[in-house]
Amino acid sequence: MIFSKNQLVIVALLFTFMFNSFGQQSSIKKEIRPNIIIMMTDDQGYGDIGSHGNPYLKTPHIESIGEQGIEMTNFMSYPNCSASRAALLTGRYPYRTGVTAVTQVDHFMNASEVTIAEILSDNGYRTGIFGKWHVGDNHPMRPTDQGFQEALVHKGGGIGQAAGPVGNTYFDPVLEHNNVSTKYNGYCDDIFTDAALDFIDKNDDRPFFTYLATNLPHFPLQVPDKKAEPFRKMGLHEDNALTYGMIDNIDTNVGRVLDKLKELGIEENTIVIFLSDNGPRQRRTKNDVYPGRWVANLRGTKTSVYDAGIRVPFYVKWPGKLSIDKKTNIMGTMIDILPTVLDAVKIEIPKEVKIDGKSLLPLWSNNDTSLLVNREFIVQMHYGPTPFKYMHFAVRGQKYKLVSPHDFPHGILYQPTDEELENTLSNLELYDIENDPSERIDLASKHPKIVEELLEKYENWFDEVTEERDAKGIQRIYLGTKAQPIVNLSRFDWGGARVISKNELGYWRVKTEAGLYKITLNLPEIKEDGVAHIKYGDIHVAIQIKKGQKNVIFKEVKIPSGFGNFQAFVKVKRLAMGPLFVNVERLNR
């Protein structure tokens, strides 16, 4: 076949177009988004790092992340576990998400929140969490409901807490693997790390997001003796020896994760972040102190809005993309993690999601501080589902910090009187945090204008975030769904007036599917004969129980669809008390 000149030109153009298109498709296929690993510890303070002046502790593997990347020496978190985790997962102030504190309904993150795991999963990432979740144990709040495809976690805020099971410890614990309770052999931190390494090791050509959120060094202080013994030999108080042994165990497992990346040849294409959720539990009140605990000369403790409570270790590396062995004192915050990670992997934040944080990538990549130097990060810490304005907050900027102090934030349970509020506002503290990181010199009387400016920012923030939370209401636990046909209700998740006294009675805020249910109550010690009750809306069923009885079963209870407060309680005298656990199983699915 003979082609004309024009035909030859057309054929040549077609070949050129096809070649370029093929080349573009090939380059698209070869473009692999980076893997992401976030390692978060639990109650590890800024002083719990060897290079931060700790005279006893060495943390070489943790510090190596900063040596191969960047250390942010001025990174701010929230003063308690659940709030920090909600902030990391959503990039939003925790009050917006429903999270105010760490137990009962205070830690429930609203299911409508869009998490970093959901966004990454929707964009082709494998997503896994290993360790501590602590923003809701039941549907629709579980990790698997919120974007994690693989989940190995413990219940509640810590192993051994009221979320159960009873008698669970850091050794050979019962954990939740993809929502199934399973007993494991070994030490919890090692178990979580093993599972994370297995997850990383699975190569199916998709990038991965691994959230390794150890429960160490949170109470109870349990660690293999071989880890604590070197610190005992230094003459340290037993609490410190155990705590430092737990941190040494963390450091060892961080090293294992870093070695795995090298072994698989994926180190250069993996973003690694290490941080803690809040400061150390060095004290909660004036009468609760670790003797000799090193806190890097920072003031306060976990649950405090002074810097020892909210300033945490932070390291990041991304070989070839970020600087090496760089330290920056520009303030970063927990709400910055989501926008930063999405910026790094070139995924847009969904337009309907309001993000409070800012991307740190410009700072990490080319030292661009334009979006970071003139902002404030606001924290507030109390106990109970209702935050009270002005009570125990801080407005933290790069230079100045406004503090509303409180020695026992767990005691902020009721609406303060006007006299209490007037006293609080007249005793606000102001610190030049750049020149006085220990927060010793109160400048409030010297700079009243700065106090008023920061106070107004706090007031505007409080009004905005609490209004959003109030509009959504407290997240309910769903009963009778296909996603979770058997629901375990614990004292850790109930609400009501008496939960803030002795935690002996409460109720569960639920949404129910219509059906026939089997309801089993696991009882506390029953010292006399009595009656077990369940109540929900118009339903009230009672069964006689005997002294010493451990369980009672309501075999077939017809429950309608709806919303309400599910109550289960026992009366042996006039004052009711609640069960330890309630299993609610829908029979006709």
C-alpha positions in Angstrom: 0.0 0.0 0.0 1.3 3.4 -1.0 0.5 6.4 1.3 0.3 10.0 0.1 2.4 12.6 1.9 -0.6 13.9 3.9 -1.5 10.3 4.9 2.0 9.7 6.1 1.8 12.8 8.2 -1.4 11.6 9.8 0.0 8.1 10.4 3.1 9.6 12.0 0.9 11.8 14.3 -1.2 8.8 15.3 1.9 6.8 16.2 3.3 9.8 18.2 0.0 10.2 20.0 -0.2 6.5 20.9 3.4 6.4 22.0 3.0 9.5 24.3 -0.3 8.1 25.7 1.4 4.8 26.4 4.3 6.6 28.0 2.0 8.7 30.2 0.0 5.6 31.3 3.3 3.8 32.1 4.5 6.8 34.2 1.1 6.9 36.0 1.4 3.2 36.8 4.9 3.7 38.1 3.9 6.6 40.3 3.5 5.0 43.7 2.2 7.0 46.6 4.4 6.8 49.8 3.5 4.5 52.6 2.7 6.1 55.9 3.6 4.9 59.4 2.4 6.8 62.5 3.7 5.5 65.8 2.0 7.0 68.8 2.8 6.3 72.4 0.6 6.7 75.4 1.6 9.1 78.2 5.2 9.5 77.1 6.3 13.0 78.1 8.7 15.3 76.4 11.3 14.4 79.1 11.0 10.7 78.3 13.5 10.9 75.5 17.2 10.4 76.1 18.4 13.4 74.1 16.0 15.7 76.0 18.2 15.6 79.0 16.8 12.5 80.7 19.7 11.2 82.9 18.6 7.6 82.9 16.8 6.8 79.7 18.2 6.0 76.2 16.0 6.1 73.2 18.3 5.6 70.2 15.8 4.2 67.7 13.2 6.9 68.4 15.8 9.6 68.1 17.2 8.0 64.8 14.0 9.1 63.1 14.9 12.7 63.8 18.5 12.1 62.9 17.4 10.9 59.5 14.7 13.6 59.2 13.2 16.3 61.4 12.5 16.8 65.1 9.8 19.3 66.0 10.8 20.4 69.5 7.6 22.5 70.0 4.8 20.1 69.1 1.5 20.4 70.9 -1.1 17.8 71.7 -4.1 17.6 74.0 -3.7 16.8 77.7 -5.6 13.5 77.5 -5.7 10.4 75.4 -9.1 10.4 73.6 -8.9 14.1 72.6 -5.5 13.7 71.1 -6.5 10.6 69.1 -9.6 12.3 67.8 -7.5 15.3 66.8 -5.0 13.1 64.9 -7.7 11.1 63.2 -9.8 14.0 62.0 -7.5 17.1 61.8 -10.2 18.9 63.9 -10.5 20.2 67.4 -11.8 17.3 69.6 -14.8 19.3 70.9 -16.1 19.4 67.4 -16.0 15.6 67.1 -17.8 15.0 70.4 -14.7 14.1 72.4 -14.3 15.9 75.7 -12.6 13.5 78.1 -11.6 9.8 78.4 -14.4 7.7 79.8 -18.1 7.1 79.9 -19.7 9.0 76.9 -17.0 11.7 77.0 -14.7 9.8 74.6 -17.3 8.9 71.9 -16.2 10.3 68.6 -19.1 11.1 66.4 -19.5 8.5 63.6 -20.1 11.3 61.0 -16.5 12.3 61.4 -14.3 11.6 58.4 -11.0 10.1 59.5 -7.6 10.0 57.9 -8.1 6.2 57.5 -11.3 6.7 55.6 -9.8 9.2 53.2 -6.7 7.0 52.6 -8.7 3.9 52.2 -11.0 5.6 49.6 -7.8 6.5 47.7 -6.3 3.0 47.4 -4.4 2.6 50.7 -4.3 -0.5 52.9 -5.1 0.8 56.4 -4.4 -0.9 59.7 -4.4 0.1 63.4 -2.6 -1.8 66.1 -2.9 -0.9 69.8 -5.0 1.8 71.3 -8.2 3.3 69.7 -10.1 4.9 72.6 -12.8 6.8 70.8 -15.6 4.2 71.0 -15.7 0.4 71.2 -19.1 -0.3 69.6 -20.7 0.2 66.2 -20.6 2.7 64.6 -17.5 4.0 66.4 -15.0 1.1 66.0 -11.9 1.3 63.9 -13.4 -0.9 61.3 -16.4 1.5 61.1 -14.0 4.5 60.6 -11.8 3.4 57.7 -9.4 0.8 59.1 -9.4 -2.5 57.1 -7.3 -4.3 59.7 -7.6 -3.7 63.4 -6.0 -5.3 66.4 -6.8 -3.1 69.5 -7.7 -3.3 73.1 -11.0 -2.0 74.5 -11.5 1.3 76.4 -8.6 3.5 77.4 -6.3 0.8 78.6 -5.9 -2.9 79.2 -7.4 -3.8 82.6 -9.9 -0.9 82.6 -13.7 -1.3 83.0 -14.2 -1.8 79.3 -13.1 -5.3 79.9 -12.6 -8.2 80.1 -12.1 -8.5 83.8 -8.6 -9.5 84.8 -7.0 -8.5 81.5 -3.3 -7.6 81.8 -0.5 -6.5 79.6 0.7 -10.1 79.5 -1.2 -12.6 77.4 -4.1 -10.2 76.9 -7.5 -10.6 75.3 -7.6 -8.2 72.4 -10.1 -7.3 69.6 -9.0 -8.5 66.2 -11.3 -7.2 63.6 -14.0 -7.0 66.3 -13.5 -10.6 67.6 -12.2 -11.0 71.1 -9.1 -13.2 70.9 -6.5 -14.2 73.6 -2.9 -13.6 72.6 0.4 -14.9 74.1 3.1 -12.4 74.9 3.5 -8.8 76.0 1.0 -6.4 74.5 3.5 -4.0 73.0 5.3 -6.8 71.2 2.0 -8.3 70.1 0.9 -5.0 68.5 4.2 -4.5 66.8 4.3 -8.1 65.5 0.8 -7.5 63.9 1.9 -4.2 62.5 5.0 -5.8 60.9 2.9 -8.5 59.4 0.6 -5.9 57.9 3.6 -4.0 56.5 5.0 -7.2 55.1 2.0 -8.0 53.0 2.8 -6.7 49.5 -0.2 -6.3 47.2 1.1 -3.3 45.2 -1.0 -0.9 47.3 0.6 1.7 49.6 -0.2 1.2 53.3 -1.1 3.3 56.3 0.0 1.7 59.5 -1.1 3.3 62.8 0.9 1.7 65.6 -0.6 3.2 68.7 0.9 1.4 71.7 -0.7 1.6 75.1 2.7 2.0 76.7 3.8 3.6 79.1 0.2 4.1 80.3 -0.9 2.7 83.7 -0.9 0.0 84.9 2.9 -0.1 85.0 3.5 -3.7 83.7 6.6 -4.7 81.8 8.9 -7.7 81.6 11.4 -7.7 84.5 14.4 -7.7 82.1 13.3 -4.2 80.9 12.8 -2.7 84.4 15.8 -4.3 86.1 18.5 -2.0 84.7 16.6 1.1 86.0 16.1 -0.5 89.4 19.9 -1.0 89.6 20.2 2.8 89.0 18.3 3.2 92.3 15.2 4.7 90.7 11.8 4.6 92.4 9.9 1.5 91.3 7.3 3.5 89.3 10.1 5.2 87.3 11.9 1.9 86.8 8.8 0.3 85.4 7.9 3.3 83.3 11.4 3.6 81.8 11.4 -0.1 81.2 8.2 0.3 79.2 9.7 3.1 77.2 12.8 1.0 76.5 10.4 -1.7 75.2 8.8 0.9 72.9 12.2 2.0 71.6 13.1 -1.6 70.8 10.0 -2.1 68.8 10.4 1.2 67.0 13.8 -0.2 65.9 12.0 -3.3 64.6 9.7 -1.3 62.5 12.6 0.7 61.0 14.5 -2.4 60.3 11.5 -3.9 58.5 11.4 -1.0 56.1 15.1 -1.5 55.3 14.6 -5.2 54.9 11.7 -4.7 52.4 13.6 -2.0 50.5 10.8 0.5 51.1 12.5 2.9 53.5 12.8 5.7 50.9 9.1 5.6 50.0 7.8 5.6 53.5 6.8 8.5 55.7 7.5 7.7 59.4 6.1 9.8 62.2 6.7 9.2 65.9 4.9 11.1 68.7 3.1 10.8 72.0 -0.6 11.5 72.8 0.1 13.7 75.8 2.4 14.4 78.7 3.4 11.9 81.4 1.2 10.9 84.3 3.7 12.5 86.7 0.9 13.8 88.9 -2.8 14.4 88.9 -3.1 16.3 92.2 -0.7 17.8 94.7 -0.7 14.4 96.5 0.1 12.2 93.5 3.7 12.5 92.4 6.3 10.2 90.9 9.5 10.7 93.0 12.2 11.9 90.7 10.4 11.7 87.4 12.3 13.7 84.7 10.0 16.2 82.9 12.6 18.3 81.1 12.0 21.3 83.4 8.4 21.6 82.0 5.5 22.5 84.3 2.5 20.3 84.8 1.6 16.8 84.0 -0.9 14.7 82.0 -4.4 16.3 82.2 -2.7 19.7 82.7 -2.7 22.5 80.1 0.7 23.6 81.2 3.3 22.5 78.7 4.3 19.2 80.4 0.8 18.1 79.7 0.6 19.1 76.1 4.2 19.3 74.6 5.2 15.9 73.3 8.1 14.3 71.4 7.7 14.5 67.6 9.9 13.0 64.9 9.4 12.6 61.2 11.5 11.2 58.3 10.9 10.7 54.6 14.2 9.9 52.9 15.0 12.0 49.9 12.1 14.3 50.5 12.8 16.0 53.8 15.8 17.5 55.5 18.2 15.3 57.5 19.0 15.9 61.2 17.0 19.2 61.3 15.4 20.6 64.4 12.6 23.2 64.3 11.0 25.1 67.2 8.1 26.3 65.0 4.9 25.0 66.7 3.2 22.1 65.2 0.0 20.5 66.6 -1.9 17.3 66.7 -4.6 18.7 64.4 -1.9 19.2 61.7 -1.2 15.5 61.1 -4.2 14.8 58.8 -3.7 17.8 56.5 0.0 17.3 56.4 -0.1 13.6 55.5 -2.8 14.2 52.8 -0.7 17.1 51.4 2.4 14.8 51.3 0.6 12.0 49.4 -1.3 14.5 47.1 -4.8 13.6 48.2 -7.3 16.5 48.6 -9.3 16.9 51.8 -13.0 16.3 51.1 -14.7 19.6 50.5 -17.4 19.0 53.0 -14.9 18.5 55.8 -13.9 21.4 58.0 -10.3 21.0 59.0 -8.7 23.1 61.8 -5.1 22.0 61.3 -2.6 23.2 58.8 -0.2 21.3 56.6 3.4 21.2 58.0 4.8 20.0 54.7 5.9 23.5 53.6 7.9 23.8 56.8 9.4 20.4 56.5 10.2 20.7 52.8 11.5 24.2 52.4 11.3 25.9 55.8 8.2 27.9 54.8 6.7 29.2 58.1 4.2 31.7 56.6 1.1 29.7 57.7 2.3 28.7 61.1 4.0 31.5 63.0 1.0 33.7 63.7 -1.5 31.2 64.9 -2.7 29.8 68.2 -3.6 26.3 69.3 -6.4 26.0 71.9 -6.8 23.2 74.5 -9.2 22.6 77.3 -9.4 19.7 79.7 -12.1 18.7 82.1 -14.1 15.6 83.2 -17.6 14.9 82.1 -19.6 15.4 78.9 -20.3 19.1 79.4 -17.4 21.6 78.9 -17.7 24.8 81.0 -16.5 28.0 79.5 -13.2 29.5 81.0 -12.5 26.4 83.1 -8.9 25.0 82.6 -7.9 26.1 79.1 -4.8 27.4 77.3 -4.3 29.4 74.2 -0.8 28.4 73.0 1.0 30.6 70.4 4.5 30.6 69.2 5.6 33.2 71.7 2.8 33.8 74.2 0.6 31.4 76.1 -2.6 32.2 78.1 -3.5 29.7 80.8 -6.6 29.2 83.0 -5.0 26.9 85.6 -6.7 24.3 87.7 -5.0 21.8 90.0 -7.6 19.0 89.6 -9.4 19.2 86.3 -11.1 15.8 87.0 -13.0 17.7 89.6 -14.6 20.1 87.2 -18.0 18.4 87.2 -20.6 21.1 87.6 -21.4 24.5 86.2 -19.2 27.0 88.1 -20.9 29.8 90.0 -20.5 33.4 88.8 -18.2 33.9 91.8 -16.0 31.0 90.7 -15.9 32.3 87.1 -15.0 35.8 88.2 -12.1 34.4 90.3 -10.9 32.3 87.4 -10.9 35.2 85.0 -9.1 37.5 87.4 -6.4 34.9 87.8 -5.5 34.1 84.2 -1.8 33.6 83.6 0.3 34.7 80.7 3.7 33.3 79.8 6.4 34.2 77.2 6.8 30.6 76.2 9.8 31.3 74.0 11.9 32.7 76.8 10.2 31.0 79.7 9.4 27.4 78.6 9.0 26.3 82.3 6.1 28.8 82.7 7.4 30.3 85.9 7.1 34.1 85.3 3.4 35.2 85.0 3.2 38.3 82.7 -0.6 38.8 82.9 -0.5 42.0 84.9 2.3 43.4 82.7 0.6 42.7 79.3 -3.2 43.0 79.9 -3.8 43.8 76.2 -2.3 40.5 75.1 -4.4 38.7 77.8 -7.6 40.2 76.4 -6.7 39.4 72.8 -6.0 35.8 73.6 -9.0 35.5 75.8 -11.3 36.7 73.0 -9.8 34.1 70.7 -10.5 31.4 73.3 -14.1 32.7 73.7 -14.8 32.6 70.0 -13.2 29.2 69.7 -15.3 27.8 72.6 -18.5 29.1 71.2 -17.9 27.7 67.8 -16.7 24.2 68.7 -19.2 23.5 71.4 -22.1 24.7 69.2 -21.1 22.2 66.6 -20.8 19.4 69.2 -24.2 20.3 70.7 -25.9 20.3 67.3 -24.8 16.7 66.7 -25.4 15.4 70.2 -23.6 12.5 71.9 -23.0 9.6 69.6 -25.2 6.7 70.3 -24.3 3.0 70.4 -26.2 1.0 67.8 -28.0 -2.2 68.9 -29.2 -5.0 66.6 -27.3 -4.1 63.5 -25.8 -6.6 61.0 -22.5 -4.9 61.5 -22.5 -5.8 65.2 -25.3 -8.2 66.1 -23.9 -8.9 69.6 -23.0 -5.7 71.5 -21.1 -5.7 74.8 -22.0 -2.7 77.0 -19.6 -1.8 79.8 -19.4 0.7 82.7 -16.7 2.4 80.6 -19.3 3.5 78.1 -22.3 4.5 80.2 -23.6 8.0 81.2 -25.8 9.5 83.8 -25.5 11.4 87.1 -24.1 8.6 89.2 -21.2 7.8 87.0 -19.3 10.8 88.3 -19.6 9.6 91.9 -18.7 6.0 92.4 -19.5 4.8 88.9 -22.0 2.3 90.3 -25.0 3.1 88.0 -25.5 4.6 84.6 -27.3 4.0 81.3 -26.3 3.6 77.7 -27.5 6.0 75.0 -28.5 3.7 72.1 -30.2 3.5 68.7 -32.1 0.2 68.3 -33.2 -2.0 65.4 -36.6 -3.7 66.0 -36.3 -7.3 66.9 -36.2 -10.0 69.5 -33.2 -9.8 71.8 -31.3 -12.0 74.4 -29.9 -9.8 77.1 -27.3 -11.1 79.6 -26.2 -9.2 82.7 -22.8 -9.9 84.2 -23.4 -9.0 87.8 -21.2 -7.4 90.5 -21.1 -9.1 93.9 -24.6 -9.8 95.0 -24.7 -10.0 98.8 -28.5 -10.6 99.2 -31.4 -11.8 97.1 -32.8 -9.1 94.8 -34.2 -8.2 91.4 -32.5 -7.5 88.1 -34.1 -5.0 85.8 -33.9 -3.8 82.2 -35.7 -0.7 81.0 -35.9 0.9 77.6 -38.7 3.3 76.6 -41.9 1.6 77.6 -40.2 -1.8 78.2 -39.5 -2.8 81.7 -38.6 -6.5 82.6 -37.6 -7.8 86.0 -36.1 -11.1 87.1 -35.5 -12.4 90.7 -31.8 -13.1 91.5 -30.2 -14.9 94.4 -27.3 -14.0 96.7 -24.0 -14.8 95.0 -25.5 -15.1 91.5 -23.0 -14.1 88.7 -25.2 -13.7 85.6 -28.9 -13.2 84.7 -30.4 -13.8 81.3 -33.4 -12.1 79.8 -34.1 -14.7 77.1 -36.5 -13.0 74.7 -37.1 -9.3 74.9 -39.0 -7.6 72.1 -37.4 -4.2 71.4 -38.7 -1.6 68.9 -36.6 0.6 66.6 -35.8 4.0 68.0 -33.6 6.1 70.2 -33.3 6.1 74.0 -31.5 5.3 77.2 -31.0 1.6 77.8 -31.0 0.8 81.5 -29.8 -2.4 83.2 -29.6 -2.5 87.0 -30.0 -4.6 90.2 -31.8 -3.8 93.4 -31.0 -5.7 96.5 -32.1 -2.8 98.7 -33.5 0.5 97.6 -30.5 2.0 95.9 -29.9 0.4 92.5 -26.5 -0.6 91.1 -25.4 -1.5 87.7 -24.0 -4.6 86.1 -20.4 -5.0 85.1 -21.2 -5.8 81.5 -24.4 -6.3 79.4 -24.4 -8.5 76.3 -27.2 -7.5 73.9 -27.8 -10.0 71.1 -30.4 -9.7 68.4 -31.9 -13.2 67.8 -34.0 -12.6 64.6 -31.6 -11.1 62.1 
